Amino acid sequence: MSIECCNRNEDILILMLGVSKFDVRRILVDSGSSFDLLQMSTYRQMGYSPSNLENLGHLLSGFNEATTTSLGDVVLPIQAGPITLSVRFLVVDDLSPYNALWDMQ
């Protein structure tokens, strides 16, 4: 795990973590989020196909101050140092400058 940016004025934490054996940069830690989100472009760069997604069409409200629909979800392992967690991500169209948003709780 590495910390790429930490803006203390706005309490923003952005990490690079191992996700399913890939180093994923620009993961925004958002303790106020109800869901863990992964951008579709990141999901594809990891070599996964959209046809592998489950539970299509979750409605997400409040994301980017609008309502959007997820493309599906997937469970992926996140590696943070010696700890590995299985995280269920909702995969969304590229709606953010971050590759993923993670609640960490």
Biopython code that builds the backbone (N, CA, C, O; Angstrom):
import numpy as np
from Bio.PDB.StructureBuilder import StructureBuilder

atoms = [
    (1, "MET", "N", (0.851, -1.166, 0.000)),
    (1, "MET", "CA", (0.000, 0.000, 0.000)),
    (1, "MET", "C", (0.893, 1.224, 0.000)),
    (1, "MET", "O", (1.914, 1.254, 0.688)),
    (2, "SER", "N", (0.521, 2.216, -0.756)),
    (2, "SER", "CA", (1.247, 3.475, -0.702)),
    (2, "SER", "C", (0.253, 4.619, -0.710)),
    (2, "SER", "O", (-0.839, 4.516, -1.268)),
    (3, "ILE", "N", (0.655, 5.709, -0.081)),
    (3, "ILE", "CA", (-0.164, 6.908, -0.077)),
    (3, "ILE", "C", (0.383, 7.832, -1.142)),
    (3, "ILE", "O", (1.522, 8.288, -1.046)),
    (4, "GLU", "N", (-0.415, 8.112, -2.155)),
    (4, "GLU", "CA", (0.020, 8.985, -3.237)),
    (4, "GLU", "C", (-0.210, 10.446, -2.901)),
    (4, "GLU", "O", (0.587, 11.305, -3.278)),
    (5, "CYS", "N", (-1.282, 10.729, -2.201)),
    (5, "CYS", "CA", (-1.629, 12.119, -1.947)),
    (5, "CYS", "C", (-2.433, 12.184, -0.669)),
    (5, "CYS", "O", (-3.319, 11.361, -0.440)),
    (6, "CYS", "N", (-2.146, 13.095, 0.106)),
    (6, "CYS", "CA", (-2.947, 13.302, 1.299)),
    (6, "CYS", "C", (-3.136, 14.797, 1.470)),
    (6, "CYS", "O", (-2.186, 15.507, 1.799)),
    (7, "ASN", "N", (-4.331, 15.278, 1.253)),
    (7, "ASN", "CA", (-4.639, 16.688, 1.380)),
    (7, "ASN", "C", (-5.255, 16.903, 2.753)),
    (7, "ASN", "O", (-6.450, 16.675, 2.937)),
    (8, "ARG", "N", (-4.468, 17.332, 3.702)),
    (8, "ARG", "CA", (-4.925, 17.478, 5.082)),
    (8, "ARG", "C", (-5.996, 18.554, 5.225)),
    (8, "ARG", "O", (-6.810, 18.483, 6.145)),
    (9, "ASN", "N", (-6.016, 19.534, 4.352)),
    (9, "ASN", "CA", (-7.010, 20.599, 4.463)),
    (9, "ASN", "C", (-8.421, 20.099, 4.186)),
    (9, "ASN", "O", (-9.384, 20.628, 4.742)),
    (10, "GLU", "N", (-8.552, 19.117, 3.359)),
    (10, "GLU", "CA", (-9.867, 18.612, 2.997)),
    (10, "GLU", "C", (-10.086, 17.184, 3.473)),
    (10, "GLU", "O", (-11.101, 16.576, 3.135)),
    (11, "ASP", "N", (-9.154, 16.635, 4.251)),
    (11, "ASP", "CA", (-9.249, 15.269, 4.759)),
    (11, "ASP", "C", (-9.482, 14.248, 3.653)),
    (11, "ASP", "O", (-10.326, 13.362, 3.787)),
    (12, "ILE", "N", (-8.741, 14.372, 2.572)),
    (12, "ILE", "CA", (-8.843, 13.447, 1.451)),
    (12, "ILE", "C", (-7.668, 12.489, 1.518)),
    (12, "ILE", "O", (-6.527, 12.907, 1.715)),
    (13, "LEU", "N", (-7.950, 11.200, 1.355)),
    (13, "LEU", "CA", (-6.903, 10.188, 1.338)),
    (13, "LEU", "C", (-7.012, 9.405, 0.038)),
    (13, "LEU", "O", (-8.048, 8.807, -0.251)),
    (14, "ILE", "N", (-5.935, 9.413, -0.743)),
    (14, "ILE", "CA", (-5.897, 8.719, -2.022)),
    (14, "ILE", "C", (-4.777, 7.689, -1.943)),
    (14, "ILE", "O", (-3.643, 8.030, -1.606)),
    (15, "LEU", "N", (-5.089, 6.431, -2.250)),
    (15, "LEU", "CA", (-4.138, 5.338, -2.109)),
    (15, "LEU", "C", (-3.875, 4.633, -3.424)),
    (15, "LEU", "O", (-4.635, 4.754, -4.385)),
    (16, "MET", "N", (-2.776, 3.892, -3.439)),
    (16, "MET", "CA", (-2.539, 2.885, -4.468)),
    (16, "MET", "C", (-2.528, 1.551, -3.731)),
    (16, "MET", "O", (-1.764, 1.364, -2.784)),
    (17, "LEU", "N", (-3.377, 0.627, -4.166)),
    (17, "LEU", "CA", (-3.482, -0.680, -3.526)),
    (17, "LEU", "C", (-3.444, -1.779, -4.575)),
    (17, "LEU", "O", (-3.734, -1.548, -5.749)),
    (18, "GLY", "N", (-3.086, -2.965, -4.138)),
    (18, "GLY", "CA", (-3.181, -4.128, -5.002)),
    (18, "GLY", "C", (-4.623, -4.597, -5.052)),
    (18, "GLY", "O", (-5.215, -4.920, -4.022)),
    (19, "VAL", "N", (-5.184, -4.635, -6.246)),
    (19, "VAL", "CA", (-6.540, -5.135, -6.438)),
    (19, "VAL", "C", (-6.455, -6.257, -7.448)),
    (19, "VAL", "O", (-6.109, -6.037, -8.608)),
    (20, "SER", "N", (-6.769, -7.462, -7.004)),
    (20, "SER", "CA", (-6.737, -8.631, -7.879)),
    (20, "SER", "C", (-5.421, -8.718, -8.652)),
    (20, "SER", "O", (-5.417, -8.921, -9.866)),
    (21, "LYS", "N", (-4.305, -8.563, -7.936)),
    (21, "LYS", "CA", (-2.938, -8.682, -8.463)),
    (21, "LYS", "C", (-2.514, -7.532, -9.383)),
    (21, "LYS", "O", (-1.508, -7.643, -10.083)),
    (22, "PHE", "N", (-3.269, -6.434, -9.388)),
    (22, "PHE", "CA", (-2.921, -5.246, -10.154)),
    (22, "PHE", "C", (-2.724, -4.090, -9.185)),
    (22, "PHE", "O", (-3.451, -3.981, -8.198)),
    (23, "ASP", "N", (-1.764, -3.238, -9.449)),
    (23, "ASP", "CA", (-1.604, -2.014, -8.664)),
    (23, "ASP", "C", (-2.565, -0.977, -9.219)),
    (23, "ASP", "O", (-2.414, -0.521, -10.353)),
    (24, "VAL", "N", (-3.542, -0.610, -8.426)),
    (24, "VAL", "CA", (-4.540, 0.363, -8.862)),
    (24, "VAL", "C", (-4.257, 1.677, -8.145)),
    (24, "VAL", "O", (-4.291, 1.755, -6.917)),
    (25, "ARG", "N", (-3.981, 2.695, -8.931)),
    (25, "ARG", "CA", (-3.700, 4.031, -8.399)),
    (25, "ARG", "C", (-4.998, 4.833, -8.317)),
    (25, "ARG", "O", (-6.010, 4.470, -8.916)),
    (26, "ARG", "N", (-4.944, 5.914, -7.573)),
    (26, "ARG", "CA", (-6.063, 6.852, -7.438)),
    (26, "ARG", "C", (-7.313, 6.168, -6.884)),
    (26, "ARG", "O", (-8.387, 6.238, -7.481)),
    (27, "ILE", "N", (-7.156, 5.502, -5.723)),
    (27, "ILE", "CA", (-8.296, 4.968, -4.989)),
    (27, "ILE", "C", (-8.640, 5.977, -3.909)),
    (27, "ILE", "O", (-7.845, 6.211, -3.000)),
    (28, "LEU", "N", (-9.806, 6.568, -4.001)),
    (28, "LEU", "CA", (-10.252, 7.545, -3.018)),
    (28, "LEU", "C", (-10.897, 6.816, -1.852)),
    (28, "LEU", "O", (-11.851, 6.060, -2.038)),
    (29, "VAL", "N", (-10.378, 7.039, -0.647)),
    (29, "VAL", "CA", (-10.985, 6.484, 0.559)),
    (29, "VAL", "C", (-12.083, 7.447, 0.988)),
    (29, "VAL", "O", (-11.814, 8.606, 1.302)),
    (30, "ASP", "N", (-13.312, 6.964, 0.999)),
    (30, "ASP", "CA", (-14.474, 7.800, 1.286)),
    (30, "ASP", "C", (-15.307, 7.120, 2.361)),
    (30, "ASP", "O", (-16.116, 6.242, 2.060)),
    (31, "SER", "N", (-15.113, 7.520, 3.608)),
    (31, "SER", "CA", (-15.812, 6.863, 4.713)),
    (31, "SER", "C", (-17.305, 7.174, 4.731)),
    (31, "SER", "O", (-18.050, 6.543, 5.481)),
    (32, "GLY", "N", (-17.755, 8.123, 3.929)),
    (32, "GLY", "CA", (-19.173, 8.456, 3.877)),
    (32, "GLY", "C", (-19.921, 7.740, 2.767)),
    (32, "GLY", "O", (-21.126, 7.931, 2.605)),
    (33, "SER", "N", (-19.218, 6.923, 2.008)),
    (33, "SER", "CA", (-19.840, 6.247, 0.872)),
    (33, "SER", "C", (-20.604, 5.009, 1.327)),
    (33, "SER", "O", (-20.167, 4.297, 2.231)),
    (34, "SER", "N", (-21.739, 4.763, 0.700)),
    (34, "SER", "CA", (-22.517, 3.553, 0.994)),
    (34, "SER", "C", (-22.038, 2.360, 0.176)),
    (34, "SER", "O", (-22.327, 1.212, 0.513)),
    (35, "PHE", "N", (-21.309, 2.633, -0.892)),
    (35, "PHE", "CA", (-20.862, 1.574, -1.791)),
    (35, "PHE", "C", (-19.388, 1.738, -2.112)),
    (35, "PHE", "O", (-18.843, 2.839, -2.039)),
    (36, "ASP", "N", (-18.748, 0.632, -2.466)),
    (36, "ASP", "CA", (-17.392, 0.647, -3.010)),
    (36, "ASP", "C", (-17.552, 0.630, -4.525)),
    (36, "ASP", "O", (-18.217, -0.251, -5.069)),
    (37, "LEU", "N", (-16.954, 1.590, -5.201)),
    (37, "LEU", "CA", (-17.138, 1.755, -6.644)),
    (37, "LEU", "C", (-15.834, 1.528, -7.390)),
    (37, "LEU", "O", (-14.759, 1.877, -6.902)),
    (38, "LEU", "N", (-15.936, 0.943, -8.569)),
    (38, "LEU", "CA", (-14.797, 0.725, -9.454)),
    (38, "LEU", "C", (-15.194, 1.199, -10.843)),
    (38, "LEU", "O", (-16.267, 0.857, -11.340)),
    (39, "GLN", "N", (-14.332, 1.983, -11.464)),
    (39, "GLN", "CA", (-14.607, 2.482, -12.813)),
    (39, "GLN", "C", (-14.531, 1.340, -13.836)),
    (39, "GLN", "O", (-13.682, 0.456, -13.718)),
    (40, "MET", "N", (-15.404, 1.360, -14.821)),
    (40, "MET", "CA", (-15.403, 0.339, -15.868)),
    (40, "MET", "C", (-14.075, 0.312, -16.606)),
    (40, "MET", "O", (-13.586, -0.769, -16.936)),
    (41, "SER", "N", (-13.475, 1.468, -16.875)),
    (41, "SER", "CA", (-12.196, 1.475, -17.593)),
    (41, "SER", "C", (-11.112, 0.762, -16.784)),
    (41, "SER", "O", (-10.274, 0.071, -17.365)),
    (42, "THR", "N", (-11.109, 0.910, -15.475)),
    (42, "THR", "CA", (-10.148, 0.218, -14.616)),
    (42, "THR", "C", (-10.415, -1.279, -14.636)),
    (42, "THR", "O", (-9.485, -2.078, -14.741)),
    (43, "TYR", "N", (-11.671, -1.656, -14.537)),
    (43, "TYR", "CA", (-12.081, -3.064, -14.577)),
    (43, "TYR", "C", (-11.602, -3.724, -15.876)),
    (43, "TYR", "O", (-11.084, -4.841, -15.855)),
    (44, "ARG", "N", (-11.777, -3.035, -16.990)),
    (44, "ARG", "CA", (-11.329, -3.572, -18.284)),
    (44, "ARG", "C", (-9.807, -3.642, -18.375)),
    (44, "ARG", "O", (-9.265, -4.609, -18.909)),
    (45, "GLN", "N", (-9.105, -2.615, -17.853)),
    (45, "GLN", "CA", (-7.640, -2.631, -17.880)),
    (45, "GLN", "C", (-7.083, -3.793, -17.060)),
    (45, "GLN", "O", (-5.973, -4.257, -17.318)),
    (46, "MET", "N", (-7.840, -4.257, -16.086)),
    (46, "MET", "CA", (-7.429, -5.403, -15.278)),
    (46, "MET", "C", (-7.650, -6.712, -16.036)),
    (46, "MET", "O", (-7.277, -7.780, -15.552)),
    (47, "GLY", "N", (-8.254, -6.629, -17.222)),
    (47, "GLY", "CA", (-8.444, -7.811, -18.057)),
    (47, "GLY", "C", (-9.773, -8.508, -17.885)),
    (47, "GLY", "O", (-9.952, -9.620, -18.382)),
    (48, "TYR", "N", (-10.715, -7.881, -17.192)),
    (48, "TYR", "CA", (-12.024, -8.488, -16.970)),
    (48, "TYR", "C", (-13.020, -8.046, -18.025)),
    (48, "TYR", "O", (-12.907, -6.964, -18.601)),
    (49, "SER", "N", (-13.982, -8.894, -18.262)),
    (49, "SER", "CA", (-15.030, -8.611, -19.234)),
    (49, "SER", "C", (-16.303, -8.167, -18.518)),
    (49, "SER", "O", (-16.619, -8.695, -17.451)),
    (50, "PRO", "N", (-17.039, -7.209, -19.080)),
    (50, "PRO", "CA", (-18.314, -6.812, -18.484)),
    (50, "PRO", "C", (-19.291, -7.985, -18.337)),
    (50, "PRO", "O", (-20.189, -7.936, -17.496)),
    (51, "SER", "N", (-19.127, -9.032, -19.142)),
    (51, "SER", "CA", (-20.030, -10.184, -19.049)),
    (51, "SER", "C", (-19.850, -10.949, -17.734)),
    (51, "SER", "O", (-20.696, -11.773, -17.386)),
    (52, "ASN", "N", (-18.759, -10.690, -16.995)),
    (52, "ASN", "CA", (-18.536, -11.347, -15.706)),
    (52, "ASN", "C", (-19.241, -10.654, -14.550)),
    (52, "ASN", "O", (-19.240, -11.166, -13.431)),
    (53, "LEU", "N", (-19.837, -9.505, -14.802)),
    (53, "LEU", "CA", (-20.492, -8.753, -13.729)),
    (53, "LEU", "C", (-21.794, -9.429, -13.311)),
    (53, "LEU", "O", (-22.478, -10.049, -14.125)),
    (54, "GLU", "N", (-22.121, -9.297, -12.022)),
    (54, "GLU", "CA", (-23.358, -9.842, -11.465)),
    (54, "GLU", "C", (-24.246, -8.697, -10.999)),
    (54, "GLU", "O", (-23.805, -7.550, -10.921)),
    (55, "ASN", "N", (-25.496, -9.012, -10.691)),
    (55, "ASN", "CA", (-26.435, -8.061, -10.083)),
    (55, "ASN", "C", (-26.463, -6.723, -10.822)),
    (55, "ASN", "O", (-26.154, -5.677, -10.250)),
    (56, "LEU", "N", (-26.828, -6.772, -12.064)),
    (56, "LEU", "CA", (-26.827, -5.578, -12.911)),
    (56, "LEU", "C", (-27.837, -4.549, -12.433)),
    (56, "LEU", "O", (-28.916, -4.901, -11.955)),
    (57, "GLY", "N", (-27.487, -3.288, -12.563)),
    (57, "GLY", "CA", (-28.451, -2.208, -12.441)),
    (57, "GLY", "C", (-28.795, -1.713, -11.054)),
    (57, "GLY", "O", (-29.968, -1.442, -10.797)),
    (58, "HIS", "N", (-27.842, -1.577, -10.141)),
    (58, "HIS", "CA", (-28.117, -0.910, -8.857)),
    (58, "HIS", "C", (-28.281, 0.583, -9.109)),
    (58, "HIS", "O", (-27.474, 1.185, -9.818)),
    (59, "LEU", "N", (-29.315, 1.183, -8.536)),
    (59, "LEU", "CA", (-29.467, 2.630, -8.618)),
    (59, "LEU", "C", (-28.635, 3.278, -7.527)),
    (59, "LEU", "O", (-28.739, 2.907, -6.358)),
    (60, "LEU", "N", (-27.813, 4.241, -7.902)),
    (60, "LEU", "CA", (-26.967, 4.964, -6.963)),
    (60, "LEU", "C", (-27.406, 6.417, -6.959)),
    (60, "LEU", "O", (-27.407, 7.072, -8.001)),
    (61, "SER", "N", (-27.773, 6.918, -5.806)),
    (61, "SER", "CA", (-28.156, 8.327, -5.744)),
    (61, "SER", "C", (-27.113, 9.093, -4.943)),
    (61, "SER", "O", (-26.508, 8.560, -4.012)),
    (62, "GLY", "N", (-26.918, 10.335, -5.316)),
    (62, "GLY", "CA", (-25.960, 11.185, -4.636)),
    (62, "GLY", "C", (-24.566, 11.129, -5.218)),
    (62, "GLY", "O", (-23.729, 11.957, -4.860)),
    (63, "PHE", "N", (-24.284, 10.191, -6.099)),
    (63, "PHE", "CA", (-22.967, 10.105, -6.707)),
    (63, "PHE", "C", (-22.869, 11.173, -7.779)),
    (63, "PHE", "O", (-23.679, 11.198, -8.706)),
    (64, "ASN", "N", (-21.900, 12.043, -7.666)),
    (64, "ASN", "CA", (-21.751, 13.196, -8.567)),
    (64, "ASN", "C", (-23.029, 14.041, -8.601)),
    (64, "ASN", "O", (-23.370, 14.634, -9.624)),
    (65, "GLU", "N", (-23.725, 14.084, -7.465)),
    (65, "GLU", "CA", (-24.948, 14.870, -7.308)),
    (65, "GLU", "C", (-26.027, 14.489, -8.315)),
    (65, "GLU", "O", (-26.801, 15.338, -8.756)),
    (66, "ALA", "N", (-26.073, 13.229, -8.670)),
    (66, "ALA", "CA", (-27.069, 12.744, -9.619)),
    (66, "ALA", "C", (-27.402, 11.297, -9.281)),
    (66, "ALA", "O", (-26.786, 10.702, -8.397)),
    (67, "THR", "N", (-28.361, 10.746, -9.975)),
    (67, "THR", "CA", (-28.676, 9.326, -9.848)),
    (67, "THR", "C", (-28.109, 8.618, -11.059)),
    (67, "THR", "O", (-28.294, 9.059, -12.194)),
    (68, "THR", "N", (-27.420, 7.521, -10.812)),
    (68, "THR", "CA", (-26.838, 6.745, -11.903)),
    (68, "THR", "C", (-27.085, 5.270, -11.628)),
    (68, "THR", "O", (-27.431, 4.892, -10.509)),
    (69, "THR", "N", (-26.912, 4.454, -12.628)),
    (69, "THR", "CA", (-27.118, 3.018, -12.505)),
    (69, "THR", "C", (-25.787, 2.312, -12.672)),
    (69, "THR", "O", (-25.039, 2.582, -13.611)),
    (70, "SER", "N", (-25.497, 1.396, -11.745)),
    (70, "SER", "CA", (-24.254, 0.627, -11.869)),
    (70, "SER", "C", (-24.381, -0.361, -13.024)),
    (70, "SER", "O", (-25.482, -0.717, -13.445)),
    (71, "LEU", "N", (-23.244, -0.788, -13.516)),
    (71, "LEU", "CA", (-23.214, -1.756, -14.613)),
    (71, "LEU", "C", (-23.228, -3.185, -14.087)),
    (71, "LEU", "O", (-23.384, -4.133, -14.856)),
    (72, "GLY", "N", (-23.068, -3.337, -12.784)),
    (72, "GLY", "CA", (-23.049, -4.639, -12.132)),
    (72, "GLY", "C", (-22.060, -4.615, -10.989)),
    (72, "GLY", "O", (-21.465, -3.577, -10.700)),
    (73, "ASP", "N", (-21.879, -5.758, -10.331)),
    (73, "ASP", "CA", (-20.899, -5.794, -9.257)),
    (73, "ASP", "C", (-19.999, -7.008, -9.384)),
    (73, "ASP", "O", (-20.297, -7.974, -10.087)),
    (74, "VAL", "N", (-18.876, -6.917, -8.668)),
    (74, "VAL", "CA", (-17.862, -7.970, -8.707)),
    (74, "VAL", "C", (-17.134, -7.960, -7.368)),
    (74, "VAL", "O", (-16.919, -6.898, -6.782)),
    (75, "VAL", "N", (-16.757, -9.134, -6.888)),
    (75, "VAL", "CA", (-15.957, -9.246, -5.672)),
    (75, "VAL", "C", (-14.505, -9.446, -6.089)),
    (75, "VAL", "O", (-14.176, -10.377, -6.824)),
    (76, "LEU", "N", (-13.635, -8.545, -5.600)),
    (76, "LEU", "CA", (-12.212, -8.606, -5.915)),
    (76, "LEU", "C", (-11.406, -8.517, -4.622)),
    (76, "LEU", "O", (-11.821, -7.853, -3.673)),
    (77, "PRO", "N", (-10.247, -9.189, -4.585)),
    (77, "PRO", "CA", (-9.392, -9.063, -3.411)),
    (77, "PRO", "C", (-8.602, -7.762, -3.445)),
    (77, "PRO", "O", (-8.086, -7.362, -4.489)),
    (78, "ILE", "N", (-8.513, -7.107, -2.290)),
    (78, "ILE", "CA", (-7.671, -5.920, -2.130)),
    (78, "ILE", "C", (-6.540, -6.291, -1.192)),
    (78, "ILE", "O", (-6.769, -6.834, -0.111)),
    (79, "GLN", "N", (-5.307, -5.994, -1.615)),
    (79, "GLN", "CA", (-4.110, -6.270, -0.820)),
    (79, "GLN", "C", (-3.605, -4.963, -0.233)),
    (79, "GLN", "O", (-3.252, -4.041, -0.968)),
    (80, "ALA", "N", (-3.569, -4.883, 1.093)),
    (80, "ALA", "CA", (-3.026, -3.718, 1.800)),
    (80, "ALA", "C", (-1.975, -4.234, 2.767)),
    (80, "ALA", "O", (-2.291, -4.652, 3.881)),
    (81, "GLY", "N", (-0.721, -4.200, 2.330)),
    (81, "GLY", "CA", (0.352, -4.784, 3.145)),
    (81, "GLY", "C", (0.123, -6.277, 3.267)),
    (81, "GLY", "O", (-0.098, -6.948, 2.259)),
    (82, "PRO", "N", (0.172, -6.821, 4.494)),
    (82, "PRO", "CA", (-0.021, -8.257, 4.669)),
    (82, "PRO", "C", (-1.492, -8.681, 4.721)),
    (82, "PRO", "O", (-1.791, -9.867, 4.855)),
    (83, "ILE", "N", (-2.410, -7.713, 4.614)),
    (83, "ILE", "CA", (-3.835, -7.995, 4.759)),
    (83, "ILE", "C", (-4.505, -8.049, 3.393)),
    (83, "ILE", "O", (-4.298, -7.178, 2.549)),
    (84, "THR", "N", (-5.311, -9.089, 3.190)),
    (84, "THR", "CA", (-6.109, -9.206, 1.972)),
    (84, "THR", "C", (-7.579, -9.230, 2.367)),
    (84, "THR", "O", (-7.989, -10.011, 3.226)),
    (85, "LEU", "N", (-8.362, -8.375, 1.737)),
    (85, "LEU", "CA", (-9.793, -8.298, 1.979)),
    (85, "LEU", "C", (-10.541, -8.576, 0.686)),
    (85, "LEU", "O", (-10.090, -8.184, -0.390)),
    (86, "SER", "N", (-11.672, -9.243, 0.783)),
    (86, "SER", "CA", (-12.562, -9.408, -0.374)),
    (86, "SER", "C", (-13.567, -8.268, -0.345)),
    (86, "SER", "O", (-14.295, -8.097, 0.633)),
    (87, "VAL", "N", (-13.605, -7.494, -1.413)),
    (87, "VAL", "CA", (-14.460, -6.306, -1.468)),
    (87, "VAL", "C", (-15.415, -6.429, -2.650)),
    (87, "VAL", "O", (-15.008, -6.745, -3.768)),
    (88, "ARG", "N", (-16.694, -6.171, -2.378)),
    (88, "ARG", "CA", (-17.688, -6.147, -3.454)),
    (88, "ARG", "C", (-17.756, -4.726, -4.010)),
    (88, "ARG", "O", (-18.176, -3.797, -3.321)),
    (89, "PHE", "N", (-17.337, -4.574, -5.264)),
    (89, "PHE", "CA", (-17.366, -3.288, -5.952)),
    (89, "PHE", "C", (-18.568, -3.220, -6.873)),
    (89, "PHE", "O", (-18.890, -4.193, -7.554)),
    (90, "LEU", "N", (-19.230, -2.079, -6.896)),
    (90, "LEU", "CA", (-20.182, -1.789, -7.953)),
    (90, "LEU", "C", (-19.381, -1.142, -9.071)),
    (90, "LEU", "O", (-18.650, -0.179, -8.841)),
    (91, "VAL", "N", (-19.517, -1.662, -10.261)),
    (91, "VAL", "CA", (-18.783, -1.131, -11.410)),
    (91, "VAL", "C", (-19.664, -0.084, -12.081)),
    (91, "VAL", "O", (-20.838, -0.322, -12.364)),
    (92, "VAL", "N", (-19.064, 1.085, -12.330)),
    (92, "VAL", "CA", (-19.807, 2.213, -12.899)),
    (92, "VAL", "C", (-19.083, 2.731, -14.126)),
    (92, "VAL", "O", (-17.886, 2.505, -14.305)),
    (93, "ASP", "N", (-19.845, 3.443, -14.983)),
    (93, "ASP", "CA", (-19.200, 4.158, -16.083)),
    (93, "ASP", "C", (-18.223, 5.154, -15.488)),
    (93, "ASP", "O", (-18.317, 5.492, -14.308)),
    (94, "ASP", "N", (-17.308, 5.614, -16.279)),
    (94, "ASP", "CA", (-16.258, 6.497, -15.792)),
    (94, "ASP", "C", (-16.835, 7.861, -15.414)),
    (94, "ASP", "O", (-16.956, 8.759, -16.247)),
    (95, "LEU", "N", (-17.189, 7.989, -14.130)),
    (95, "LEU", "CA", (-17.866, 9.187, -13.639)),
    (95, "LEU", "C", (-16.990, 10.040, -12.726)),
    (95, "LEU", "O", (-17.439, 11.067, -12.215)),
    (96, "SER", "N", (-15.750, 9.623, -12.519)),
    (96, "SER", "CA", (-14.919, 10.260, -11.505)),
    (96, "SER", "C", (-13.463, 10.262, -11.954)),
    (96, "SER", "O", (-13.074, 9.423, -12.767)),
    (97, "PRO", "N", (-12.654, 11.179, -11.446)),
    (97, "PRO", "CA", (-11.221, 11.140, -11.763)),
    (97, "PRO", "C", (-10.491, 10.022, -11.011)),
    (97, "PRO", "O", (-9.311, 9.779, -11.264)),
    (98, "TYR", "N", (-11.175, 9.348, -10.100)),
    (98, "TYR", "CA", (-10.568, 8.270, -9.326)),
    (98, "TYR", "C", (-10.898, 6.925, -9.955)),
    (98, "TYR", "O", (-11.983, 6.748, -10.511)),
    (99, "ASN", "N", (-9.972, 5.976, -9.873)),
    (99, "ASN", "CA", (-10.206, 4.640, -10.429)),
    (99, "ASN", "C", (-11.171, 3.835, -9.570)),
    (99, "ASN", "O", (-11.882, 2.962, -10.069)),
    (100, "ALA", "N", (-11.188, 4.137, -8.269)),
    (100, "ALA", "CA", (-12.076, 3.432, -7.362)),
    (100, "ALA", "C", (-12.384, 4.326, -6.174)),
    (100, "ALA", "O", (-11.594, 5.202, -5.823)),
    (101, "LEU", "N", (-13.538, 4.098, -5.559)),
    (101, "LEU", "CA", (-13.901, 4.715, -4.297)),
    (101, "LEU", "C", (-14.133, 3.581, -3.316)),
    (101, "LEU", "O", (-14.886, 2.648, -3.596)),
    (102, "TRP", "N", (-13.479, 3.665, -2.160)),
    (102, "TRP", "CA", (-13.504, 2.563, -1.200)),
    (102, "TRP", "C", (-13.882, 3.103, 0.166)),
    (102, "TRP", "O", (-13.310, 4.089, 0.631)),
    (103, "ASP", "N", (-14.843, 2.460, 0.808)),
    (103, "ASP", "CA", (-15.321, 2.891, 2.113)),
    (103, "ASP", "C", (-14.357, 2.483, 3.237)),
    (103, "ASP", "O", (-14.272, 3.200, 4.233)),
    (104, "MET", "N", (-13.648, 1.392, 3.123)),
    (104, "MET", "CA", (-12.659, 0.888, 4.087)),
    (104, "MET", "C", (-13.263, 0.496, 5.429)),
    (104, "MET", "O", (-12.506, 0.169, 6.343)),
    (105, "GLN", "N", (-14.565, 0.510, 5.599)),
    (105, "GLN", "CA", (-15.149, 0.131, 6.880)),
    (105, "GLN", "C", (-15.686, -1.268, 6.836)),
    (105, "GLN", "O", (-16.217, -1.757, 7.833)),
]
sb = StructureBuilder()
sb.init_structure("model")
sb.init_model(0)
sb.init_chain("A")
sb.init_seg("    ")
for serial, (resi, resn, name, xyz) in enumerate(atoms, 1):
    if name == "N":
        sb.init_residue(resn, " ", resi, " ")
    sb.init_atom(name, np.array(xyz, "f"), 0.0, 1.0, " ", f" {name:<3s}", serial, name[0])
structure = sb.get_structure()
